[in-house]
């Protein structure tokens, strides 16, 4: 049963990685606001905003694949008697699945302020969009806690992988910051570029977790 969960997780993460790769290599899509306005998707847009683009179904499928992968990882970790880590990954899995059901609103990236109700937004805030916003925290926070926990358990491979992924994340954030400065960006600091700097290293670490547990 544990081996099946590892395989399911590995396949789900691999397909999600392929999905994300295709989404970043296909021609630039257009975002579609509920107001009827359309505008091009930019590198600093968030990944979740791809749901509101021409490639919306692909991003929705990606959320579900990541949710299934995290769920399989939670089950695998549980089978290794790591109940706290299993619960955390289950929370991340549920949040990812819910992200597929609750698409984001298109945000105003020109400011870090709370802009619901302001005319500068590309579209009004909705209940569904407000549900979506905190779910991303329920994805990242549990995964980071699991990474920290496995490091404290002195899992040498996972600790080294965590250090490598951490360097990748820091490098990505620095590169994103320099890029935004080079284009004269005056908007939100936390953009899709920073988000990607955390998403891809986290995905890599999760794959490493499954591989490590499969060896036990």
Phi, psi and omega in degrees: 000318180295320179296322178296320179295319178298315180296317178298316179297315181297315180295317181296315179294321179296316179293322178295319178297319177295319178301311181296322179297315179297320180298334180264355180247342177288163178306147183303123181277174175250141176273144184239112179277158179292344178281352183099349179287147175231146178203157186290147174283131182249161180302331182274358173289153181285154178303319183296339179288346175297337176298332182265017182247186177297338181257026184308310181300326180294319180288325176298315177300321180299317177302315181293320178297316179295322178295317178295318179298316178293324178295319177296321177295321178298316180295318180297316179296321179297320180295341177262020175065027177254074190291321179296314179295323178298317180296320180295316179292329176295322177297315178298319179298313180298319180297319179296318178296319179294327177300329177289334181267338183239089181293154183283157166279153174284122188269165172267105184273003182280353182209157175270358183285161176285114192251004179303129180093348180273145183289349181284345180291148177290341176199158180293156174288149177234165177299317180299316179296324179289331175290323182297317190305310182285347183295329180296327176294323179286355173267305185292311186302310179299320181295318179295324177294322177294318178301314179297318181297316181292330175292319178294336177280001177061040171282101191303311182298313182292328177292316178295320178295322178297319179296317179296314179295324177297319177295320176299317181296314180297317178298320179295319180294318178297314180298320179296318179298315179296321179296314181296323177294324182292333180263007178072033183296129179241015186258213185298140177287313181278104182239182179297334178293316177295321179300316179297328180295342176258324185296309187291317174297324178296319178296318178299317181294321179297320177296318177298323178298313179298317180297318181295316181291329178294335181278346183277000000 
